[in-house]
């Protein structure tokens, strides 16, 4: 078991997210001493603007490397869990 904490803020408003949009998370091993970093595994978390709510997620990790163009992902025996928190920005005062 490995516990990691991180926060990421999506800069694109959900209203602009298209069909089949996802967030790709990579588990990267840092090489150190000038060695290259290497992707160990990755996960795909789908985003659906019509069903976007604050929720917990648990998805299977997939074998590296990440290549979404091939359309083939190989699951491995690892999972990643997290929280998606959706915040709505209130309308600007000028728009009220």
Secondary structure by P-SEA (a helix, b strand, c coil): cbbbbbcccccccccccccbbbbbbbbcccccccbbbbbccbbbbbbbccccccbbbbbbbbcccccccccbbbbccbbbbbbbbbbbbccccccc
